[in-house]
Amino acid sequence: MATLVCPKCLGRMQTVERNGVVFERCEECGGIFLDRGELEQLVRAESMYYRAASSRWVSEREDEEEWYGKRKRKTFRHFLEEILDFD
């Protein structure tokens, strides 16, 4: 398989899979490049992510009402933070 080259900085591209979506990321500049259909996959994955997050939120909200003041509140991460978190 040929090594992909970043069109922006000519750095080496790395294929990454996150939440069922495969895309290329430049190891040098961090640019994200999507092939045909990958944007639509991201949109579908985002929709599923927020649907699941809202059901978790309702469940956690009920728990918080029951255990008010005894739990530390969680911070909500957005979809792209989850997908693009490379640390």
C-alpha positions in Angstrom: 0.0 0.0 0.0 1.4 3.4 -1.0 2.0 6.0 1.7 -0.5 8.9 1.6 0.9 12.4 1.5 -0.8 15.4 3.1 -1.9 17.8 0.4 -1.3 20.8 2.8 2.1 20.2 4.2 3.3 17.0 2.4 3.5 15.2 5.7 2.7 11.5 6.2 -0.9 10.6 6.5 -2.1 8.0 9.0 -5.4 6.1 8.7 -7.5 6.4 11.8 -10.7 4.6 12.9 -12.9 6.3 15.5 -16.5 5.3 16.4 -16.7 3.3 13.2 -15.5 6.1 10.9 -12.2 5.7 9.0 -10.4 8.8 7.9 -6.9 10.1 7.3 -5.0 12.4 9.6 -1.7 14.1 8.9 1.0 13.3 11.4 2.7 16.7 10.9 0.0 19.3 10.7 -2.9 17.3 12.2 -5.2 18.0 9.3 -8.2 15.6 8.8 -9.0 14.5 5.3 -12.2 12.7 4.4 -12.8 10.4 1.4 -16.1 10.1 -0.4 -18.8 9.1 2.0 -16.8 9.7 5.2 -18.6 13.0 6.0 -21.9 11.2 5.8 -20.6 8.5 8.1 -19.5 11.2 10.5 -23.0 12.8 10.4 -24.6 9.4 11.1 -22.2 8.6 13.9 -22.8 12.1 15.4 -26.5 11.5 15.3 -26.2 8.1 17.0 -23.8 9.6 19.6 -26.2 12.4 20.6 -29.1 10.0 20.7 -27.2 7.7 23.1 -26.0 10.7 25.1 -29.5 12.1 25.6 -30.7 8.8 26.9 -27.7 8.6 29.3 -28.4 12.2 30.3 -32.0 11.4 31.2 -30.9 8.4 33.2 -28.2 10.4 35.0 -30.6 13.2 35.7 -33.0 10.8 37.4 -30.1 9.5 39.5 -29.1 13.0 40.4 -32.6 13.8 41.6 -32.6 10.7 43.7 -29.1 11.3 45.1 -29.1 15.1 45.0 -25.8 16.5 46.2 -24.0 13.2 46.7 -22.5 12.9 43.2 -20.0 15.0 41.3 -21.5 16.4 38.1 -19.9 15.0 34.9 -18.8 17.3 32.1 -20.4 16.6 28.7 -18.0 16.0 25.8 -19.1 16.9 22.3 -19.0 14.3 19.5 -16.0 15.8 17.6 -14.0 16.0 20.9 -14.5 12.2 21.2 -13.7 11.5 17.6 -10.6 13.7 17.3 -9.1 13.1 20.8 -5.7 11.8 19.9 -4.0 12.3 23.3 
